[in-house]
Amino acid sequence: MKKIDCIGDVHGCYDELIELFEKLGYSTTDDIPRHPEGRIPVFVGDLTDRGPASLDVIRLVYKMVVENKMAKYVPGNHCNKLYRFFQGNPVKQKHGLETTVAEYEALSEQEQKDIKDQFMTLYEEAPLYLEEPEANAVVAHAGIREDMIGKSFKNKKVHTFVLYGDVTGEFDELGRPVRRDWAYDYEGDRWIVYGHTPVREPRFKHKTVNIDTGCIFGGALTCFRLPEEAIVSVPSKQPEVPEKFRSFDD
């Protein structure tokens, strides 16, 4: 049976990512973490923005996913925004993108070309969401409704849901998008592994698990292992930002 390690939103927290791999039993050869049992890391999107080392995260994930094909990746909304920036679109440099752009602009012209090419290839070759039948799981950045699984990546509703969640179009008193709690109504028998919404502890609801434990906001970087259904986390090295975490009335 295929064994996968789903890793939550990294957001440029490179040191924590390396520490998590070590805790998971990976050893580094040729600058790449590898598991002795051939476990497959699956990145749940939002590799960049806000954290101190977004470009190092891109370089590592590119090596693992594209060059060595020993890991998998699905994009998040921050990945989508960086991709549009690299395309030359007029995206607003805020909500963390400004930190990645600052790193990028500090590079030489050749280094800029290299990292841009790496990220655009990584993004363009990635599925919008990932079905893993052997692990009985679907991995999607902000989650996915059961009736959307199997639908085209080009379906606009699916695209919006997977990147941003079940948004209503409204905003709360803190200016955050209001999202419906789709996991509360999930009745499927496949695991849905997702992130996007920072929570203090991994949130299990029916057969879904949110593993964005807010590493960038002083929480933790979390992995959900399948088929073991085990959680492994390492503490964040970033400053605590309590207001960024969400709570749910389960």
Summary of the structure (lengths in Angstrom):
residues: 250
radius of gyration: 16.9
end to end distance: 32.5
largest distance: 50.5
contacts: 826
relative contact order: 0.17
helix: 34%
strand: 22%
